[in-house]
Amino acid sequence: MDTPPELKARALRYLVRREHSRDELSRKLAPHAESPQILEGTLNWLESTNKLSNQRFAEVRTHQLARKYGAARIRQDLKAKGIEDYPVSAAGELERARAILARKYREPATSREEHARRARFLQGRGFSYDTIRSALSVELE
């Protein structure tokens, strides 16, 4: 069990490596805290000194995931990390979907089966139906 100063030091070591959400850091620190009150006090101190910020974590995480995933998948990831109310913009989603298709597939789909395979691929990445349809319609032209 860590003393309160040791727990703060451990939390800061985690935060130096990368941003964490409050829930995520709480889960990592819980096994090392002497009591839930000390853990809560440490998390409150980190937030009050702006070393821990759910808003900042959500911005960084959204930026990281936007290269590979659609808005639905990003929202799902943030929710799993304990952030429910962060608005993920669907702006630019069509361009991201087209870029992902271009990186994965070098030539256009030649059959309905291949078209469906690509649609499932984008759907698994969290893109909306309208975005998938638009991205694949350009490929058919």
C-alpha positions as CSV (number, residue, x, y, z in Angstrom):
1,M,0.0,0.0,0.0
2,D,1.2,3.4,-1.0
3,T,1.2,6.4,1.4
4,P,-0.6,9.5,0.0
5,P,2.7,11.1,-1.3
6,E,3.7,7.8,-2.9
7,L,0.2,7.5,-4.5
8,K,0.6,11.0,-5.9
9,A,4.0,10.2,-7.3
10,R,2.6,7.0,-8.9
11,A,-0.3,9.0,-10.4
12,L,2.1,11.6,-11.8
13,R,4.3,8.9,-13.3
14,Y,1.2,7.5,-15.1
15,L,0.2,11.0,-16.3
16,V,3.7,11.8,-17.6
17,R,3.5,8.8,-20.0
18,R,0.1,9.8,-21.5
19,E,-3.2,11.4,-20.6
20,H,-5.7,9.4,-18.6
21,S,-9.4,9.8,-17.8
22,R,-10.3,10.1,-14.1
23,D,-12.0,6.6,-14.2
24,E,-9.0,5.0,-15.9
25,L,-6.5,6.5,-13.5
26,S,-8.7,5.6,-10.6
27,R,-8.8,1.9,-11.7
28,K,-5.0,1.9,-12.0
29,L,-4.4,3.5,-8.6
30,A,-7.0,1.6,-6.6
31,P,-4.9,-1.5,-5.8
32,H,-2.1,0.8,-4.4
33,A,-4.3,3.1,-2.3
34,E,-4.6,2.7,1.4
35,S,-8.2,3.7,1.4
36,P,-10.9,4.9,-1.1
37,Q,-10.8,8.3,0.6
38,I,-7.1,8.7,0.0
39,L,-7.6,7.7,-3.7
40,E,-10.4,10.2,-4.0
41,G,-8.4,13.0,-2.4
42,T,-5.4,12.3,-4.8
43,L,-7.7,12.4,-7.8
44,N,-9.3,15.6,-6.6
45,W,-5.9,17.2,-6.1
46,L,-4.8,16.1,-9.6
47,E,-7.9,17.7,-11.1
48,S,-7.6,20.9,-9.0
49,T,-4.0,21.4,-10.2
50,N,-5.0,20.6,-13.8
51,K,-2.8,17.6,-14.0
52,L,-5.8,15.4,-14.7
53,S,-8.5,16.5,-17.1
54,N,-11.2,14.4,-18.7
55,Q,-11.7,17.2,-21.4
56,R,-8.0,17.1,-22.3
57,F,-8.0,13.3,-22.4
58,A,-11.0,13.2,-24.6
59,E,-9.5,15.7,-27.1
60,V,-6.2,13.7,-27.3
61,R,-7.9,10.4,-27.6
62,T,-10.3,11.6,-30.2
63,H,-7.4,13.0,-32.3
64,Q,-5.5,9.7,-32.0
65,L,-8.5,7.5,-33.0
66,A,-9.8,9.8,-35.8
67,R,-7.2,8.6,-38.2
68,K,-8.5,5.0,-38.2
69,Y,-12.1,5.1,-36.8
70,G,-15.5,6.8,-37.3
71,A,-17.4,8.9,-34.8
72,A,-19.4,5.9,-33.4
73,R,-16.3,3.9,-32.6
74,I,-14.6,6.9,-31.0
75,R,-17.7,7.6,-28.8
76,Q,-17.7,3.9,-27.8
77,D,-14.0,4.1,-26.8
78,L,-14.5,7.2,-24.8
79,K,-17.5,5.7,-23.0
80,A,-15.4,2.7,-22.1
81,K,-12.8,5.1,-20.6
82,G,-15.5,6.8,-18.4
83,I,-16.3,9.8,-20.6
84,E,-20.0,9.9,-21.5
85,D,-20.7,13.5,-22.6
86,Y,-17.9,14.4,-25.0
87,P,-19.3,15.5,-28.4
88,V,-17.5,13.7,-31.2
89,S,-17.9,15.5,-34.5
90,A,-18.8,13.6,-37.6
91,A,-17.3,16.5,-39.7
92,G,-14.7,15.2,-42.0
93,E,-15.8,11.6,-41.5
94,L,-16.4,11.1,-45.3
95,E,-12.8,12.1,-46.1
96,R,-11.5,9.9,-43.3
97,A,-13.5,6.9,-44.7
98,R,-12.2,7.5,-48.2
99,A,-8.6,7.8,-46.9
100,I,-8.9,4.5,-45.0
101,L,-10.3,2.8,-48.0
102,A,-7.5,4.1,-50.2
103,R,-4.9,2.9,-47.7
104,K,-6.4,-0.6,-47.4
105,Y,-7.5,-1.2,-50.9
106,R,-5.4,-0.1,-53.9
107,E,-8.0,-0.7,-56.7
108,P,-11.8,-0.1,-56.8
109,A,-14.2,-2.9,-55.9
110,T,-15.1,-5.1,-58.9
111,S,-18.0,-7.1,-57.5
112,R,-20.9,-6.8,-55.2
113,E,-19.2,-9.1,-52.7
114,E,-16.1,-6.9,-52.6
115,H,-18.3,-3.8,-52.3
116,A,-20.1,-5.5,-49.3
117,R,-16.8,-6.5,-47.7
118,R,-15.6,-2.9,-47.8
119,A,-18.9,-1.7,-46.4
120,R,-18.6,-4.2,-43.5
121,F,-15.0,-3.1,-42.9
122,L,-16.0,0.6,-42.6
123,Q,-19.0,-0.3,-40.4
124,G,-16.6,-2.1,-38.1
125,R,-14.6,1.0,-37.9
126,G,-17.6,3.0,-36.6
127,F,-18.6,4.9,-39.7
128,S,-22.3,5.7,-40.3
129,Y,-24.4,4.2,-43.0
130,D,-24.6,7.4,-45.0
131,T,-20.8,7.9,-44.8
132,I,-20.2,4.3,-46.0
133,R,-22.6,4.7,-48.8
134,S,-21.0,8.0,-49.9
135,A,-17.5,6.7,-49.7
136,L,-18.3,3.6,-51.6
137,S,-20.4,5.4,-54.3
138,V,-17.3,7.4,-55.3
139,E,-15.5,4.1,-55.8
140,L,-18.1,2.9,-58.2
141,E,-17.9,5.9,-60.5
